[in-house]
C-alpha cells in the first residue's frame, strides 16, 4: 500500500509541470474533437462539438492540486480583459469535490469566456497524450489546432498564438 501511495505521489508531482514549452503533437491543423464535460452544476453535460466557430479556443487541462495550474489560473484571471476574445474551456479529471473547490475558489462562474468541467472519460489526456498539467491546446477561430503548451505559460504568449 505504501509503495502504491508513493508511486502516485511521485507521478502526481512530475505530472504538474512548471516548465514552459510549446510542443508538437502531430495534431496541428486538425479540427477539435468531440467529447463531453460534466459542468459544475453536475446536471449538464457539455459537448465540445457545440463550441461555435468564430472565436479562438483554449482547452486548459488542469488539476486542482497543482501549484502551476493555480498560478496559470490566477494569471488568466488577472488578464481576463486582455483575453476576452478567447474562450477558455478548463477541464480536469479530478474528483467533483476538488474540482468544485477550485471552481468556487476562483469564482469561475462569473466569467463569460470561461467554461469549466470534468472530463469524466479522460478523453483529453488520452487524445492529446497530455504529459502533465497545465496542458493548454490552442485552437483558432475555425476550430483548427494551432499550438500546444505544457507548463505555466505567459498570457501574452497564449494571446499571441490564439489571435495571430
C-alpha positions as CSV (number, residue, x, y, z in Angstrom):
1,X,0.0,0.0,0.0
2,X,2.8,2.4,0.9
3,X,4.5,1.7,-2.5
4,X,1.3,2.5,-4.3
5,X,0.8,5.8,-2.5
6,X,4.5,6.7,-3.1
7,X,4.2,5.9,-6.8
8,X,1.0,8.0,-7.1
9,X,2.6,10.9,-5.2
10,X,5.7,10.9,-7.5
11,X,3.6,10.6,-10.6
12,X,1.4,13.5,-9.4
13,X,4.4,15.7,-8.7
14,X,6.1,15.0,-12.1
15,X,2.7,15.5,-13.8
16,X,2.5,19.0,-12.5
17,X,4.9,20.9,-14.7
18,X,6.4,24.3,-14.1
19,X,8.4,24.2,-17.4
20,X,7.0,26.2,-20.2
21,X,7.2,24.9,-23.7
22,X,5.4,24.6,-27.0
23,X,5.2,21.0,-28.0
24,X,4.4,19.3,-31.3
25,X,1.7,16.7,-31.2
26,X,1.1,15.8,-34.8
27,X,-2.5,17.1,-34.4
28,X,-1.7,20.6,-35.5
29,X,-4.2,21.8,-38.2
30,X,-6.7,19.1,-37.2
31,X,-10.3,20.0,-36.1
32,X,-11.3,20.0,-32.5
33,X,-12.5,16.5,-31.4
34,X,-15.9,16.0,-29.9
35,X,-16.0,15.0,-26.2
36,X,-18.1,15.6,-23.1
37,X,-17.5,17.7,-20.0
38,X,-19.6,17.5,-16.8
39,X,-20.2,21.1,-15.8
40,X,-20.1,22.4,-12.2
41,X,-23.8,22.0,-11.6
42,X,-23.4,18.2,-12.2
43,X,-26.6,18.0,-14.3
44,X,-25.3,19.5,-17.6
45,X,-23.0,17.5,-20.0
46,X,-21.4,19.9,-22.4
47,X,-20.1,18.6,-25.7
48,X,-17.2,20.3,-27.4
49,X,-19.0,19.9,-30.8
50,X,-21.3,22.7,-29.6
51,X,-18.4,25.2,-29.4
52,X,-19.1,27.7,-32.1
53,X,-16.5,28.8,-34.7
54,X,-15.6,32.4,-34.9
55,X,-13.6,32.8,-31.7
56,X,-10.3,31.2,-30.7
57,X,-10.5,28.5,-28.0
58,X,-8.1,27.3,-25.4
59,X,-8.7,23.8,-23.9
60,X,-6.9,24.1,-20.5
61,X,-6.3,20.8,-18.8
62,X,-5.5,21.2,-15.1
63,X,-5.5,19.5,-11.7
64,X,-6.8,21.5,-8.7
65,X,-3.9,20.5,-6.5
66,X,-1.2,21.6,-9.0
67,X,0.6,24.8,-8.0
68,X,1.4,25.6,-11.6
69,X,-2.3,25.2,-12.6
70,X,-3.3,27.5,-9.8
71,X,-0.7,30.0,-10.9
72,X,-1.9,29.8,-14.5
73,X,-5.5,30.3,-13.5
74,X,-4.5,33.3,-11.4
75,X,-2.6,34.8,-14.3
76,X,-5.5,34.1,-16.7
77,X,-8.0,35.8,-14.3
78,X,-5.6,38.8,-13.8
79,X,-5.5,39.4,-17.5
80,X,-9.1,38.3,-18.3
81,X,-9.9,41.6,-20.0
82,X,-6.9,41.3,-22.4
83,X,-8.0,37.8,-23.4
84,X,-11.8,38.5,-23.6
85,X,-11.8,37.4,-27.3
86,X,-10.6,33.9,-26.4
87,X,-12.9,31.3,-24.8
88,X,-11.2,29.1,-22.2
89,X,-12.6,25.6,-21.5
90,X,-11.0,24.4,-18.3
91,X,-11.1,20.7,-17.7
92,X,-9.9,18.2,-15.1
93,X,-10.1,14.6,-14.3
94,X,-10.1,15.2,-10.6
95,X,-12.9,14.3,-8.2
96,X,-16.0,16.6,-8.2
97,X,-15.2,17.7,-4.7
98,X,-11.7,19.0,-5.6
99,X,-13.0,20.5,-8.9
100,X,-15.8,22.4,-7.2
101,X,-13.4,23.8,-4.5
102,X,-11.2,25.1,-7.3
103,X,-14.2,26.4,-9.3
104,X,-15.5,28.3,-6.3
105,X,-12.1,29.5,-5.1
106,X,-11.5,31.3,-8.4
107,X,-15.2,32.3,-8.9
108,X,-15.1,30.8,-12.4
109,X,-18.9,31.0,-12.8
110,X,-18.7,34.8,-13.2
111,X,-16.5,34.8,-16.3
112,X,-18.3,34.8,-19.7
113,X,-15.4,33.4,-21.5
114,X,-14.6,30.5,-19.2
115,X,-16.4,27.2,-19.1
116,X,-15.1,24.6,-16.6
117,X,-15.9,21.0,-16.2
118,X,-14.8,17.4,-15.5
119,X,-13.6,15.2,-18.3
120,X,-15.2,12.1,-16.8
121,X,-14.0,9.8,-19.6
122,X,-10.4,11.1,-19.6
123,X,-10.7,11.7,-23.3
124,X,-8.5,14.8,-23.3
125,X,-5.4,13.3,-21.7
126,X,-5.7,10.2,-24.0
127,X,-6.3,12.1,-27.2
128,X,-3.7,14.8,-26.7
129,X,-1.2,12.5,-24.9
130,X,-1.1,15.1,-22.1
131,X,2.2,14.6,-20.4
132,X,1.4,16.9,-17.4
133,X,-0.5,19.9,-16.3
134,X,-1.1,22.6,-17.1
135,X,-1.6,21.5,-20.7
136,X,-3.2,24.0,-23.0
137,X,-4.4,23.3,-26.5
138,X,-5.0,26.4,-28.6
139,X,-7.4,26.4,-31.5
140,X,-8.0,29.2,-34.0
141,X,-11.4,30.7,-34.8
142,X,-12.1,27.9,-37.2
143,X,-11.5,25.2,-34.5
144,X,-8.2,24.1,-36.0
145,X,-5.4,23.2,-33.6
146,X,-2.6,25.8,-33.7
147,X,-0.3,25.1,-30.7
148,X,0.0,23.0,-27.6
149,X,1.6,24.4,-24.4
150,X,2.8,22.4,-21.5
151,X,3.6,24.0,-18.1
152,X,2.8,27.5,-16.9
153,X,2.7,30.0,-19.8
154,X,2.6,33.7,-20.1
155,X,-0.8,35.0,-21.0
156,X,0.8,37.2,-23.7
157,X,2.1,34.1,-25.4
158,X,-1.4,32.4,-25.3
159,X,-3.0,35.6,-26.6
160,X,-0.4,36.0,-29.4
161,X,-0.9,32.3,-30.6
162,X,-4.7,32.4,-30.3
163,X,-5.2,35.7,-32.0
164,X,-2.5,35.6,-34.7
